Amino acid sequence: MKDAFGAPQSMLILGGTSEIALATARRLIARRTRTVWLAGRPSPALETAAADLRVLGADVRTVAFDALDPDAHETALGKVFAEGDIDLVLLAFGVLGDQSRDENEPGSAVRVAQTNYTGAVSSGLVCARALQAQGHGSLVVLSSVAGERARRANFIYGSSKAGLDAFAQGLGDALHGTGVHVMVVRPGFVRTRMTTGLPEAPLATTPEAVATAIETGLRRRSETVWVPGALRLVMSALRHVPRAVFRRLPI
């Protein structure tokens, strides 16, 4: 359960090596979170992430999880919830893909869609059911402004995030009144390993800034969080730009 100050005491990260998720975990550990589960494919990076969080004083455990293996999600995540209540689930996995390659290799495009959308639907529903059964908890879903309107430069990634965003919003509506809170987080360009080498977009942000926004959103029980906040106005305007104009914009 959350403590008297409303801070989650336990959290599960789906995508245990995500820089945004780990920045969030560090911030929440400093605010009283004591148990952290890192779910991801077994790797040295996952073990290093766990060790780094243990140094901060948390009880950190890992569980094997693969977004591309939905048949195993119920068993893998069930083990986590069997150990005790989880106050916060942070769905943070995803791949950017390579737009040029993916357009020419449909199998690669499908892998992006299966990771970012299908894997999230499967694991999100498993966690939502477990949170509902315990009667409390938050599910935070890392979406992206890329899902607000597909751009020529990354429409495969953007379309997968659009699906994820719509799913998370609908799930939040379905769980309204159950004690489970769903929050969709829409960052813009985040400086991480995934975006290394890409041209930096305006209003670029950092994992730490996204983590701060997540913590604030949890405290306020927000349903949608934009990072940075100014992107809400920017995307509101871009949604109404005529398509013939939008496709010529240098974005």
Secondary structure, DSSP 8 states (H G I E B T S, - for coil): ---TTS--SEEEEESTT-HHHHHHHHHHHTTT--EEEEEE---HHHHHHHHHHHTTT-EEEEEE--TT-GGGHHHHHHHHHHTS--SEEEE-------HHHHHH-HHHHHHHHIIIIIHHHHHHHHHHHHHHHHT-EEEEEE--GGGTS--GGGHHHHHHHHHHHHHHHHHHHHHTTTTEEEEEEEE-SB-SGGGTTS---TT-B-HHHHHHHHHHHHHHT-SEEEESTTHHHHHHHHTTS-HHHHTTS--
